[in-house]
Structure formats: structure tokens, C-alpha cells
Amino acid sequence: MTEVPAAFRAYVVERDEAAGRLERGVRSFAATDLPPGEVTVRTEWSDVNYKDGLAARFDGKVARISPLVPGIDLAGTVVASDDPSIRPGDAVLANGYELGVSHHGGYAEYARLPADWVVPLPPGLSAREAMAIGTAGFTAGLSVEALEARGLTPREGPVLVTGATGGVGRLAVGLLAARGYDVWAATGKRDEDDRLRELGAAHVISREEVTADSPKPMESARWAAAIDTVGAATLPYILRTLKTYGAVAACGNTSGIAVSTTTQPFILRGVSLLGMTSANTPIGQRRALWARLATDYRPIGLGEDLTEVALDGLDEALDAIVTGRARGRWIVRVGR
């Protein structure tokens, strides 16, 4: 068993409420400051999510403790465990729950976790690939799983993905395309059209089309289903253009949380609005979905379009994802 050193490197965010400022950066972190948990992991890889970017801002309203090691995802090797089902030497990952929010997360060389947060790394998936998926890909998989559980198949018609160049959207396009769906990708970044088609999008449409106002409570039925990562700006359009008994998996709100719509699509077409909560997915379902992300839910293009940074490069990555300057997926090499 590998001993946890007395101190190791971590990217730490600390709020100074009195001065109204935030300090962040790589520092020495004491092993005695690791939180309680049955499993200790030597972290090898993490990634950068929008939530991580918010956790590293004074006004981000995500961090619930200070100081905090952000990083809502991690993958690595178990070095100590009090749970007989998880052994030292096991390759594991973790995402969601309170990781990187009120429990120190993946931006440290070691992490300590409750056993029921830990997912065995599925065969056929490396730790680096797992973080190329991360919470973004897990959320995309959760959305597809929910739509398919409701009866969606490729025969039902086209599926719309909004915010298609974002973390969740890009992986949702690749996942749906790998499963044979007719995928339509909506984006405001038209220089990404070719890349979205490489990931499997049959068509790319503009952000303006899916955010346009309409005086009509319903319009021509176009979509068998949709995965919406944007929220307030796009959900009204999706609801009024879903086919009868269509459904939208709502998994993001980057444009806001207040949605203006009518009851007509729900009553006259029987459409469904399915909410996705990846952070709170029960561990049994979480482990089963990760196994699928390594096999039949493996997205096209996994491992491509990755920007790799070390802990020392996190400032730029965290700022870029919050301000919309990120392209593809940012992954973090934590171990040295």
C-alpha cells in the first residue's frame, strides 16, 4: 500500500469575506486536512467543468466551504480503503455528490472519499478517457438513458442538442450519433460546424433559430426528442416544436433559470420535460451508467479535442470555461 505523504500539492480556493476577495492557486496541502471517508485515492486525472469555474470565483455561489479543493471529477488509484469491496490498487473514479463543493475534490494529488461515492473504473476505459467524459459526458449519458427509457429509438426521428459545442452538448452529439440517431446540433459558434459533423451531427443549426421568440404556443412538430444544455433561452422553442409524445432532457441553464412557456405542448402533444440531476444520481445507477459509457454509450470522438493542463495551468482553464472561451474538453493531469 502506498503511504499518503504528510503534505502534497493541491489547487486551493480560499475566500476572504472581510476583504471581499478570493485567493486561489497551487499550494502544499496537509494530509490531515483531508475530509473523512473510507477510501483514499491517489488522483491521476481530473477535468474542468463550468461548476469548477464557478467554485473558483468569489461570486460563483458554488463553494460551500473555505478553503476548498475544487474538482467535481477525479480518477486514480486506491491507496487505502476501509471498505472490503474496494481494495488498494483498484482503479476508480468519482463524480458528483458534494465532491468539489463541500468536500475536497479532484484538484489534489490525494483525495479521501466515502465508499459509496466511488465507481470502479470500467474495463476498456482509461483514467484519462474517464475524465475526457467526466460529469459532462455522464450528464449526456444520463440524458440519453432517460430518453431511451421513455421509448426513444432512432426510428422516432431527429434529436436536437442545444449548446452543442459545450462540454455536455459535444459529448451528447457523439453519444447519440454512435447509437444511430439523426442528430441536429444547435450552436452559436459556427466555426465549430465541421467538428460537430465529425462527431456525428447530421445537421448544424444556428443559435438564433432555437432562441427565436414566437407568438404561437406550438409550431410545426420537428423533434422526436432533445437534450437541452442551455435552459431559459432554448426550452420554449423546444417545447413548442417537439413531436407528439416527444421529450426533452433538461440538463443545463447557462442562459438562465426562468422559462416562459405555455401548457399547450404538454396537453395537446403530450410532451415531457425530464430533469437531469447528475450530482445526485444513486451510486448503483451511477456505476451502471459508467459501465455503459465505456461500451454501448461510448461517444464518437472520445479522447479528441482535449486540452491538457497541469494544476499550475488551472487559472486560465477555469476562467475560460466560465467566460465561454473553452473549446472541447479540458482535462487536468494531477499526478506527476
Beta strands, then each sheet from edge to edge (+ up, - down):
strand 1: 7-16
strand 2: 21-30
strand 3: 39-47
strand 4: 73-81
strand 5: 91-95
strand 6: 110-113
strand 7: 119-120
strand 8: 159-161
strand 9: 183-187
strand 10: 203-206
strand 11: 223-228
strand 12: 242-250
strand 13: 272-275
strand 14: 306-310
strand 15: 329-333
sheet 1: 1+ 2-
sheet 2: 6+ 3- 4+ 5- 7+
sheet 3: 6+ 3- 15+ 14+
sheet 4: 10+ 9+ 8+ 11+ 12+ 13+
end
